């Protein structure tokens, strides 16, 4: 074995034989760290590969096999389930529920032999967590070790059908002399697990830590090596968790799954609109319902606004669950185009349920909630909104209006305000939903406030 010292960029994973101040690959400063590496001696043997290049049209077409996780939300995000031979990376903040999610999935898949490798928790801790989940008759085997060679040896004896690693930052291989969690260790362990998944046709699921910036820890090449990257996120003050797809070679990247964390683990939320709309009295101002689409999934979200006279010289602005800069843009449009004065008032905005709205079609509902709170006039019952606001005060159309209208109907809403530019005759023929098309903000105000 040969030992040598090299330098890696902690941001992108680039390698350099000496320390340099600025990474030539990603451009970051002072990110190079020294690591000691032991590698076997290099050989100059000729390749004896039996693989040959074939024409793309000659590749036989077979139906893609999926392994269902017995969780409709998880299957939705994956595109139908685990693909044999794929490698999946799940990232998220500490304590958000990544280990609980995968252990629950492992206990639910009773017809498959699953090997759960944990380098962070003991066997007793995993057993106690499994008891809290109240899952029985599973074929889940736990193995608490951080040495990759031991993991492969145990997998050869057990012959699992699915392998779960918790987490990739705790694994280390004897090939690399640096400590666990280093850039070279994470890259080498992932490469060996990828080779194992492709040669055995067994799905491998990795749990990854994230940095304080919210990105996955380790080299950037880690995300390129895996087939699927999932992000598990949520607000710790609320019980809801969202599983998003950041990369998926076998499905759409626009899907998301919603879960609720409780004492017995994670519960699937099949109809998020019912939970994201709180029950309240009919005569409360500052509350509007937005019909949004997160990824490919339509849902209704409740927007709460509070506008009050400022007690200080500088008015306060706060937005929870919505982009703060976009809220300021909506306030500027309302003040410039409609004459409402918010410059001397405190404005607080909140999206109920702890979710974050990225859909621009929520603009109209947010402006209606702000005006309702400012004038202290409640909005009409069974009314929701789906449109974007332009800087000149025009109301721009939202995409996929059909699914937004269908979701509002399912939740019992009778009226929806949309952009006139997206109005169709098919919407007017809908007997269960009254569609109100408008093209300017002043039209919406006249309809709401009379």
N, C-alpha and C positions, 0 to 999 in steps of 0.2 A: 504494500500500500504506500502511496506517495502522499506526503502532507505538504500543503502549500497554503499560503494566505492570499486572499483576494478581497476586493471591495465591491459591495453591492449598493445600488441606490434603493433606499427604503420606500421610495415613492413608486417607481416603475419597475424595479428589479434589474436594471441594467448592470452589467458586470464590467469592472475595470481592474487592471493589475496594480494600480496605485490610486491613492486618494486624490480626488479632484474636487474643487469647490463647487462647481456648477455642473449638473448632469447634462451631458450633450444630447440626451434622448428626450427627457421631459422638461428640461430647463429649470428645475428646482435647485435651490442653493442649499449646501451643507446637509445633504441627504445620504451621503456615502458612509457606510459602516463596514468595518473590517470583520471578516469571518475566516476561520480556519477550516479548510476542506481537505478530506482524505478521499482520494479516488484510486481505483485500481489502475495498474499500468496500462497504457494504451497499446493496442495491437494494430498491425497493419494488414490483417487478414482480408482477403477478398470476400466480397459479399456472396453468399450462397443462397440468396432469397429465391424462392420458387414463384414469386408473384410476377405477373406480366401485365403490361398495359393492354387494356381492352377498350373497344369503342363504347361510347356512352349509351348508344342504342342497343348494344348487346347485353347490357346489364339486365338480368331477369327481374321482373316486377313481381313482388310478393306483397301480401297484405300485412301492414304494420301491426305487430302484436303489442298489446298493452296489458300491463298488470295493474288491475284496479286496486286502489288503496282503501276501498270501502268507505271513503270520505268524499262525498260529492263535491265539496268545496275544494279539496286538495286535487281531485281529478280534474276539476274545471281549470285550475291554474296550470296543471301539467299538460293539459290537452287531451286527457283521457286516462292518465295513469302513468306508471313507470314504463319506460322503454327498456327491454332487455339489453344489457351491455352499455347503458348510458351512465353518466356520472353527473350528479346533481349537487349544487352548492346552495345552501340556505344560510343567509346572513341576517343579523339583527342585533339590537342592543342587548347588553347583559340583563338577564332576568325577564325578558319579554315573553319567553315561553317556547323557545326553539326546541329544547330538549323534551319538554312536555309534549309538544306537537308530534315529534318523531317517535317518541316512546308510545304515545297513544295510537299512532298509525301502526306501529309494529305489533301492538297487542290486538288491534282490530283485524289485522290480516292473518286470521287463524289458519288458513289453508296453506300458508307459506312458512318455510323455516327461515327465520331472520336472525342474524347475528348483530347484536348491538354492542359496539366497542366504545367504551367511555374511558377517556384519560383524565377526566375531571372529577368524577364521582365514584364512590365505592359501591360495592355490590349491595350493601345494606341500604344505602341511599336510593339506589334504583329500585330495590324491592319495595321500600316504603312508598315511593312515588307510584309504582304500579298498583299498590293496594289502594291508594287514594283514587285511582282511575276506575276501580271496580271492573277490571277486565279479567276474564277467566278463559281457560282452555286455549291458550295461545301457544305458538311454537317459537317464542322469542327467547333467545339465549344471550346472556350478557357476558362480556369479557372486558375486564378492567386492566388494561395495559397500554402503555404509550410507545412500545417498541414495535415498529412496523413489521420487522421480520417475525416477531412472535404472533402478530395478528395474522399474517399470511399462513404461518404454520398451523394456527388454530383453525383458520378457515378451511385449510386443506383436510383437516380431520373431520370438521363438522359438516362440510359441504352445504353451506347456506344457499338459499335462493335469492336473498337480498342482504346487502351489507350496509350498515349504518355506522359512520365514524363521528364521534362527539368528543373533541372537535379536531379539525385538521391542524390547528396550531399546537396541539399537545403531542402530536406524533413526531417521532424522530427515527431516522434510519442510520445504521452503522456506516453507510457509505459516506455520509457527511459528518465532519467532526464538530460542526457548530451546534449550539444548544437548540432545543425544541422551540418552535415559534419564529426562528430566524428565517430570512428570505430564502436562503438556499435549502433549508430543511423543508419548508412549506412547498417549494417548487418541486423538489425531488420526490417527496412523499406523494404529492398529487400525481406526478408523472407515473410512479409505480402503481398507484391505485387505478389510474386510467388504463394502464396496460393490463392490469388484472381484470378490470371490467370488460375490456374488449376481447380478451382471450377466453374468459370463462362465460361471457354473455350474461353476467350477473349485474343488476343495477347497484350502483354504489352511491349512497347519499352522504354528503359531507356537511357538517355544521361549521360555519366560519365566524370568527370574531370580526367586529368592525372597529374602526378607529374613532377618535373623537369627532372627526369630520363627517362620520356617517358612511365612509367607504369601507369596503372589505379589507381587513388587515392582510399584509403580505404583498407579494409582487402583483402588478397589474396583469401579468401573464396568467395568473391563476384563473381569472375570469375567462380568458381565451381558451384555456385547456379543457374546461368542463363543458358539458352539453347544455346545461340549464342553470341559470342563476335566479334564485328566488330571494325576495326581501320580506322579512317578517317584521312588521312595524305596528305601532299603536301607542296610545297615551296611557301611561301607568295609572293616571287618575281615573281612567275609564276602563271598563272591562272588555272593550272591543279590540280585536286584533285583525289586521289586514295582511294577507299574503299576496304580494305582487310578483309578477314575472318581469325580470329585467332582461333576460335572454333565454331563448328556447329554440333549439334547433329542430324540435319535433312538434311545434305548435305555435299558437299565437302569443305575442308578447303584450296583448291588450287585456288579458284576463286578470281577475283578482278574486280572492276568496275571503270571506268575512267570518270570523269566529268570535265567540264570547268566552272570556276566561272566568271560570267559577271554581268552587272548591273541588269539584270532581273532574277538573281538566278543561278542555276546550270544547265548546258546543258550537255546532255549525249554525250559521244564520242563513237560512234559505230565503227569507223575505226581509231584507234589511230595512225596507221602507217603514214597516210597522214599528221598528225599534228606534229609528232615527227621527221619528215624529213624536214628540212628547204630548201627553194629554194636558190640556190647559183650558182655562175658562175662555168663553167666546168673546169677551169684551176686553181683551188685552191688546194693546198697541205694540208695534215694533216686531211682529212675528209674521214671517212669510215663508211659503213652501216653494222650494226650487226642484224642478224635475231635471236631474243631472244624469250624466252617463260617465261612470268610472270605468275606463277600459272599454269593454263591450257590454257592461252590465248597467242597466238603467235602475235608478233608485230615486226616492224622494228624500230630501234633506230639509230640515227646519233651520231657518236663519233667524237669529235673534239680534235685534239692534236696540241700543239705548243711546238717545241723544238728549243731553242736559246742558243747561247753562254752565259755563266754566266759572269756577271760583277763583282761579288763578289767572295770571297774565297770559300764560301760554296754554291753550287748550290741549287736553290729553287725547291721544289716539291709540286705540288698542284693537287688534284683530286676532281672534283665536280660531283656527281652522280655515283661514282664508288668507290670501296674500295681502300683506299690509300695504304694499305699494299700489296694488290694484284697487283696494278700498279707497285710498287717497285719490286715485284717478276718478272713481265714481263720484266722490264728494265734489271734486273740481267740476265735473260735468253738471252735476245738479246745481252748483252755485253759479256757474258761468251761463249755462243755457236756460235754466229755469228760474233763477233769481232767489233760490233758497240760501240763507246765510248760515253756513256751518263754521265759519272762521272763528267765531267766538263761543263755540259750543264744544263740549266733550263728546266724543263719539266712541262707543264700544260696540264691537261686533263679535258674535259668537255663533259657531255652527254646532248645533246640538249633537250629542253622541260621541264627541271626541274625534270625529273624522276630519280630514283636510280636503277641501274642495279645490280641484284644479280645473274644472270645467268652466269655460267662459260663459256658458249658458246660465250660470247662476247670477250673472250681473243684474238682471232685471229684478229678481227676487230680493237681492241685497238692496238695490235702490228703493224698492217698495217698502222694505222693512225700515230703512233709514227715514223715509218720508213719513211713514206711519208713526214712528216714535217721535219725530220732530213735531208733527202736528197733533200728536196724541189722539189719533183716529184709528180704530181697529180696521183691519182689512176684511173684506167680505168672506163669508164662510165658503168652504169647498172650492177655494181658488188657488191655483198654483201658476208658476211662471217658468218659461223656458225661452230665453232670448239673451243675446249679447248686446252691450251698449257701446256705441261708437263715440268718438271724441266730439263729434258735432251734435250729439244728442239723438242720433237716429238709432233705431232698434234693429239690430242685425239678426239674421236667422240662425237658429241652432241646428246642428246636424242630427240626423236620425230622429226626427220628430215622431215618426210612427211608434217607435218603442217607448218614447217619453209619454206620449198620450196613452198608450196601453198600460203603462205602469201607473199613471195617475188614475185611470179608470178602475184598475184593480184595487186601489187603495180608497176608492169611494169619492174621489173628487169629481165635481160637476163642471168646472170652468177652468180654462187655461188661456193665458195671454201669451201670444207668440208674435213673431214678426210678420208683417203683411207680405214681405218679400218671399216668405216660405209658405204662404197660404195656398192650399189646394182645395179643389171641389170635394175631394174625398173626405177632407176634414169636416167640411160643412155638412156632409151627409151623415155624419156620426150622430146618432140620436142620444147616446149616453153621455156625451161630452160636448159642452158649448165652447167652441173655439172663438176667441176674441182677437182678431188681427189688428195690430197697430204698427205704425211706422215711425212715430215720434214719441218722445217722453211725455210731452204735454197731453197727447191722446190718452196715454195710460193713466195720467193723473186725473183727467176729467172723468174717466170711467170709474176709478177707485173712489175718489173723494167727491165726485159730483160737481 
